[in-house]
Amino acid sequence: MRIRVLAVGKVKEKFYRQAIEEFQKRLSRYCKLEILEVADEKTPDRAGERTVELIKEREGERLLKHICGQDYVCALAIEGKQPDSMALADMIKHLEVGGTSSITFIIGGSLGLSKRVLKRADFLLSFSNLTFPHQLMRVLLLEQIYRSYRIISGAPYHK
């Protein structure tokens, strides 16, 4: 299985990068992991609704360029479903068994995802009703993917 994480912006903090690298290493035994970053747009102070939508559209266009037609797309969105770790593992396992060869997870920038990206998604995933920094979401997402593979393989990590 190929797992791709498409994300807006770069991870600047060293401790986030180190955590991401650790989960990349751990996941290498379960899947082919690819992380792609697209440029983020500068958001002016007190940006109006139209400006916010334009920024999300520009970032969304960059994201959509990296999505293949056959990819199963899972977009992280606060309005998405909130499965527990077991249910996420079941979803990944079901996709693999069903013949899906690539899952693409999308993490938007600080303003979220464009309507076009959300419409393209096959599944909207929410980790919480809380708001998290998009850089931290990469770490949380990779940890949950790793946890899913440990659950699928019957390993004790998930407790």
VEXDREN-2710 file (C-alpha; in Angstrom, 1 decimal):
% VEXDREN-2710
k/r/px/py/pz
1/MET/0.0/0.0/0.0
2/ARG/1.2/3.5/-0.8
3/ILE/0.3/6.1/1.8
4/ARG/0.7/9.7/0.7
5/VAL/0.4/12.7/2.9
6/LEU/-0.2/15.9/1.0
7/ALA/0.2/19.0/3.2
8/VAL/0.2/22.8/2.8
9/GLY/3.3/24.5/4.1
10/LYS/6.6/23.3/5.5
11/VAL/7.2/22.0/8.9
12/LYS/9.5/24.5/10.6
13/GLU/10.0/23.2/14.1
14/LYS/12.8/20.7/14.6
15/PHE/10.8/18.6/17.2
16/TYR/7.9/18.1/14.7
17/ARG/10.4/17.1/11.9
18/GLN/12.0/14.6/14.3
19/ALA/8.7/13.1/15.2
20/ILE/7.7/12.9/11.5
21/GLU/11.0/11.2/10.7
22/GLU/10.5/8.7/13.5
23/PHE/7.1/7.7/12.2
24/GLN/8.4/7.5/8.6
25/LYS/11.0/5.0/9.8
26/ARG/8.4/3.0/11.7
27/LEU/5.9/3.0/8.9
28/SER/8.5/1.8/6.3
29/ARG/7.9/-1.8/7.3
30/TYR/4.1/-1.5/6.6
31/CYS/3.7/0.7/3.6
32/LYS/5.4/3.0/1.1
33/LEU/5.0/6.4/2.7
34/GLU/5.4/9.6/0.7
35/ILE/5.0/13.1/2.2
36/LEU/4.5/16.0/-0.2
37/GLU/4.4/19.6/0.7
38/VAL/2.8/22.4/-1.3
39/ALA/3.5/26.1/-0.8
40/ASP/1.2/28.0/1.5
41/GLU/-0.2/31.5/0.8
42/LYS/0.6/34.4/3.1
43/THR/-2.6/35.4/4.9
44/PRO/-2.9/39.2/5.5
45/ASP/-3.9/40.4/8.9
46/ARG/-7.7/40.8/9.1
47/ALA/-8.2/39.0/5.8
48/GLY/-11.8/39.2/4.6
49/GLU/-14.0/36.2/3.7
50/ARG/-13.2/36.6/0.0
51/THR/-9.5/36.7/0.6
52/VAL/-9.6/33.6/2.8
53/GLU/-11.5/31.7/0.1
54/LEU/-9.0/32.8/-2.6
55/ILE/-6.1/31.6/-0.5
56/LYS/-7.8/28.3/0.1
57/GLU/-8.5/27.9/-3.6
58/ARG/-4.9/28.6/-4.5
59/GLU/-3.6/26.1/-2.0
60/GLY/-6.3/23.7/-3.1
61/GLU/-5.2/23.9/-6.7
62/ARG/-1.6/23.0/-5.7
63/LEU/-2.9/20.0/-3.7
64/LEU/-5.2/18.7/-6.5
65/LYS/-2.3/18.6/-8.9
66/HIS/-0.8/15.8/-6.8
67/ILE/-3.9/13.6/-6.6
68/CYS/-4.1/10.7/-9.0
69/GLY/-7.5/9.6/-10.3
70/GLN/-7.3/6.2/-8.6
71/ASP/-6.2/7.5/-5.2
72/TYR/-8.6/7.1/-2.3
73/VAL/-8.5/10.6/-0.8
74/CYS/-9.0/11.2/2.9
75/ALA/-9.1/14.9/3.7
76/LEU/-8.6/16.1/7.3
77/ALA/-11.5/18.4/8.0
78/ILE/-13.1/19.4/11.3
79/GLU/-16.6/18.6/9.9
80/GLY/-15.5/15.0/9.1
81/LYS/-16.2/11.8/10.9
82/GLN/-14.3/11.0/14.1
83/PRO/-13.5/7.3/14.0
84/ASP/-11.6/5.7/16.9
85/SER/-8.3/4.1/16.2
86/MET/-9.8/0.6/15.7
87/ALA/-12.2/2.0/13.1
88/LEU/-9.5/3.8/11.2
89/ALA/-7.4/0.6/11.2
90/ASP/-10.5/-1.2/9.8
91/MET/-10.9/1.4/7.1
92/ILE/-7.3/1.0/6.0
93/LYS/-7.5/-2.8/6.1
94/HIS/-10.8/-2.8/4.1
95/LEU/-9.3/-0.5/1.5
96/GLU/-6.2/-2.7/1.1
97/VAL/-8.3/-5.9/0.9
98/GLY/-10.6/-4.2/-1.5
99/GLY/-7.8/-3.5/-4.0
100/THR/-7.0/0.1/-3.2
101/SER/-3.3/0.6/-3.8
102/SER/-3.0/4.2/-2.7
103/ILE/-4.5/6.3/0.1
104/THR/-3.8/10.1/0.0
105/PHE/-4.4/12.0/3.2
106/ILE/-4.7/15.8/2.8
107/ILE/-3.9/18.3/5.5
108/GLY/-4.8/21.9/4.7
109/GLY/-3.1/25.1/5.8
110/SER/-4.0/27.3/8.6
111/LEU/-7.3/28.3/6.9
112/GLY/-8.4/24.8/6.0
113/LEU/-9.2/23.2/2.7
114/SER/-10.9/24.6/-0.4
115/LYS/-14.4/23.4/-1.4
116/ARG/-12.9/21.6/-4.4
117/VAL/-10.5/19.6/-2.3
118/LEU/-13.3/18.6/0.1
119/LYS/-15.5/17.6/-2.8
120/ARG/-12.8/15.4/-4.3
121/ALA/-12.3/13.6/-1.0
122/ASP/-13.7/10.1/-0.6
123/PHE/-13.7/10.5/3.1
124/LEU/-13.5/13.5/5.5
125/LEU/-11.6/12.6/8.7
126/SER/-11.7/14.7/11.8
127/PHE/-9.4/14.1/14.8
128/SER/-11.5/16.3/17.1
129/ASN/-13.7/19.4/17.3
130/LEU/-10.6/21.1/18.6
131/THR/-8.3/23.1/16.3
132/PHE/-4.7/21.9/16.0
133/PRO/-1.7/23.5/14.3
134/HIS/-1.5/22.0/10.8
135/GLN/2.2/21.1/11.4
136/LEU/1.2/19.1/14.5
137/MET/-1.5/17.3/12.5
138/ARG/1.2/15.7/10.4
139/VAL/2.6/14.1/13.5
140/LEU/-0.8/13.0/14.8
141/LEU/-1.8/11.6/11.5
142/LEU/1.4/9.6/11.0
143/GLU/1.0/8.3/14.6
144/GLN/-2.5/7.1/13.9
145/ILE/-1.6/5.5/10.6
146/TYR/1.2/3.7/12.4
147/ARG/-1.2/2.7/15.2
148/SER/-3.6/1.4/12.5
149/TYR/-0.9/-0.8/11.0
150/ARG/0.0/-2.1/14.4
151/ILE/-3.6/-2.9/15.1
152/ILE/-4.0/-4.6/11.7
153/SER/-0.9/-6.8/12.3
154/GLY/-2.1/-7.7/15.8
155/ALA/0.8/-5.9/17.6
156/PRO/0.2/-4.5/21.1
157/TYR/1.1/-0.9/20.4
158/HIS/-2.4/0.4/20.3
159/LYS/-3.1/0.1/24.0
END
